[in-house]
Amino acid sequence: MAPQTPTAVLNTGATIPLIGLGCWMGQPGKAGENQETEEMVNKALAANDPQTGKELSPADSPTINETWAEMEKVLATGKVKAIGVSNFSVKTLTQLLMTAKVVPAVNQVESHPYLPQDDLLTFCKEKGIHLTAYSPLGQYNSPLLKDQVVTSIAEKREKEASQVLLSWAVQRGGVSVVPKSSNPTRLAQNLDIFELTADEFTAISALHTEEGKYKSLCEYGGPGVGLQEKGKILGWTYDEMGWDPKAWAWRQEQ
């Protein structure tokens, strides 16, 4: 029998499964990706004006507040069940909530033991915003899957490292995860989470405090998008995004 997927209740009253499926940057024909979708996502990530192609700064119209007001109109039509945001920090959420009539149901951000986003999670819980973690296992040859703390727990509990990491994320409370995979075996494993002991949970939660481990493990787009422009992420500076530059410093040095 397949394991029962745990759920959480959004501020809309709807439920959301705590384990989903990530598809961004998937392989062609695998996780629903095609060339047209890839081009659309890259354009959106670049934060460019669709009419002029100009890169938008936080002060340029449409601002995040103006964009959110238009999304609220769509919600009012009943054509969508919920609206949310992605890559918002405490800073940008605070700015958004100054004018928002509807509190975002979800904020999707990179989050894992090397970048736990503790302050953001606390803020989201206080505001009733559910946090969804993308890249909860890191990406590609992720060091998380080889971390000694994680692998030792996996060996002891007779689980995969990925199951340990996803179990930790869900056990934090207020967090769902969207790991990406097209492998049937891994897809099934990702659903089979378990409860960590208090000591195991604490040990994983402390990983980001170890030297050299506090960092982003996510590649944000291809050439011309995001990290390829030094000092900026997705066309905005770290300060404008409200992101801690220390988490991305190691990539800038490469």
Protein Blocks (a to p, Z undefined) as FASTA:
>chain_A
ZZdddddddfkopacdfbdcdfehpaehilopafklmmmmmmmmnopafklopacdfkbc
cdfklmmmmmmmmmmnopafbdcdehiafklmmmmmmmombdcfbdcddddfklnolmmm
mmmmmnopacddehkloghjafklmgmklmmmmmmnopafklmmmmmmmmngoiacdddd
fbfklmmmmmmgcdddfklmmmmmmmmmpghkaccfbdedjehiajllghiaehiafkln
opafklmmmmmmZZ
